[in-house]
């Protein structure tokens, strides 16, 4: 097999420094385009500053949203404690504050995690305060934003409760659909599914279908693992009606 003969480098070629030559070429280019280069540097620097500002603003807003959410949650828990202690006026005041703060967090952060959590918290407080129309609007808005699966299930559950409370014929049909969707995710979200089954039981009871209502309530109790006084009352009532 023939061997290729390498070309012998000259002394001039041996003295060449490719890196230095490239740097010199770049420097000459910059000198001949100094104005364009300066403008480009200014634009790049401005872009970097804008990006840094946006990132810092986003982090600050997220931190503020978290703090406001925690405040709303604390107020909600205080309302529960005051209610259990029999201080209903103070409980109502704390619940109203929780509702307003949570609603504010959601309105300013509808596409952020803390905003969506605040929407669910506002729905809980709103249902207890009887603000069903507002809860329905908030939950519909939340669902339209394509939240994660858990948030969607929670939103559907609270939407179902608010629709059930409002009580129109179409409301009850929509509530049944919401509850049915949540109940279908019993493996992923057993607690919410149990609440949804209880909601379906109440709607069936209102329709006069006592047998179905009882079966649904029993399934709900089995899934939750306990029986509340209200459940016992409902079961006794159903047994009496049958």
N, C-alpha and C positions, 0 to 999 in steps of 0.2 A: 504494500500500500504506500502510495506516495505521501510524503509529509510536506505540509505547507511550510514555506519559509517565512518566518516573521520579518516584518519590515523593521529595519534598524532605525531607531529614533535618532534624530540629529541633536546636536548640542543645544540648538535653539529650542527645540521641542521639549527637551529635558528640563530646561530652565523655566518653562511655562507653569503658571499656577492657576488652574481652572477656577478655583474658588475666588481668588483675587480678581481674576478677569471678570467673573460674573458680578462681583460686588462693584467693580468699576463701571461696568455697563449699566447696572441698576442706578448707581449714583449719577451718571451722566444723563440717564433718562429722567430722574427726579429733578435735576438742575434745569433741564430743558422744558419740564412740565411742572414747574414750581407752584404756579397758581392753582392748577387742577389738583395737585397733590395736597396743597394746604386746605382747599375746600373739602376734599375727600376726608382728610383727617378731622376737620371740624365736624362734618356730618357724622362720621363714625363715633366721635366723642359724644356728640349730642345724643345719638342713638343709644349708646351705652348708659348715659345718665338717665335717659327716659326709661329704659328697661329696669335699671336699678330702682328708680323712683316708683315704678309700677309694682315691682316685687315688694318693696318696703311697705307701700300703701296696702297691698293685698294682705301682707302678714299682719299689719297693724289692725286692719279691718277684721280679719279672722280672729285675732286675739280679743278685740272689743266684742265681737259677736259671741264668743265663748263666754266671756265674763257676764254679758247681759243674759245669756241663756241660763247660766248657773244662778243668777239672781232670780230669774223667773221661776226656776225649779225650786229654789229655796222658799220663795213666797208660796208656791203651790203646796209644798210640804207643811209650811206653817199653817196654811188654811186647813189642811187635813187634821193637824194636831188641835187647832182651836175648835174645829167642829166636833172632834171626839170629846173635847173637854166641855162642850156645851156652850162655848162662846160664839154664837152664830153670827152676830153682827161683825165681830172682828174677823171671823172666818170669811165672811162674804167680802169684806174690804180687802183682805189679803188675796183672795181668789181673783177679785177684779184687777188688782195690781199685777198679779201673775199673768192674767189674760192679756192685759195691755202691753206689758213688757215683752212677752213672747210674740205677740202679734207684730210689734215694732221690729223685733229681730228678724222675723220672717219676711216682712215687707222690704227690708233693706238687704236681705241676703237670700233671695228665693232660690238661687242655684248653688248655694253653699250648704255644706253638711249641717252646720249649726243652725242655719236658717230653716232647713227642713225639719230638724229636731224640734225647733221652736214652734213650727206649724202644728206638729202633733200635740205638743204641750198646750198650745193655745186651744186646740180642739177639745182636749180633756177639760180644761177650765171652762170653755164656752158652753159645752154640753151641761155642765153642772150649773152654769148661770142661766141656762135657758136661751142662749143665743144660737139657736139651731140654724137659722138662715145664714148667719155669718160663718158658722162652722162648715156648712155645706159648700159655700162659695170657696172657703179656704182650702178644703180638702179636694174639691174639683180642680182648683188651681194647682195644687201640689201634684195631683195625679197627672195633670197635663204636662208636667215638667219631666216626666219619665224618671221617677226616682228609683233607687235600688229596690230589690225585691222585698226586704223587710219593711222599709218605709212605705212601700205600696200597700202591703198587707195591713199595716197599721192605719194608713189613711182610709182604706176601704172599710175597715172595721168602724172607725169613728164616723165616717160618712154614713154608714148603715144606721148607726145609733141616732144620728141627727135626723136622718130621713124618717126613721121610725117614730121619733118624738114629734116631728112635724105632722105626720099621720095622714097625709092625703092619699088617695087611692094609688096614684102614680108613685108617690113617695114610698109607700109600702112595697110596691113591686120592685122599685129600684133598691130599696133596703134589702129585700130578699136576695136580689142578684149580688149585691155587695157581700152579704153574709155568706152566700153559697160559694163565692170565689175564695174567700178567706178560709172557710171550712174545708175546702178542697186541698189546702196546704197543711193538713194536720201533722204530717211527718216533719216538715221544716219548722212550723210555728205552732206547736200544740196548744200553748196558752191562748193565743189569739184565735185559733180554730175553735177552742172550747167556748170562748166568748161569742163567737159567730154562731155556733150551734144553739147557744142560749137565746140569741137574738132570733134565730129561725123558729125556735120553740115559742117565743112570745108572739110572733106574727101568726103562726099556725093556731095558737090559742085564740087570738083575736078573730081568726077566720072561723072558729068553731070546730076545728079539727083537733079534738082533744087527744086522740090516740097518737097522732103524729107529733103533737106538741110534747107529749109525755116521753115518747121515744127519743126525741131530740134532746130534751132536758137530761134524761138519764145518760145519754152519750156524752153530753157536756160535763156532767158531774164525774163520770168515770175518767174522762180525760184530765180534768183538773185535780182529781184525787181527794176532793173534799165536798161537803154539802153545807151551804150557807143556810141561815134561817129563812131567807127568802125562797131558796130552792125547796126547802122542806114545806113551806107554805104552799108553793106552787104545786108540788107533788100531791099534797093532801087535797088541794082544791080540785086537781084533775081527777083524783080517785073518787071524790065525791060526785063530780059531774058525770063520770062514767057509770 
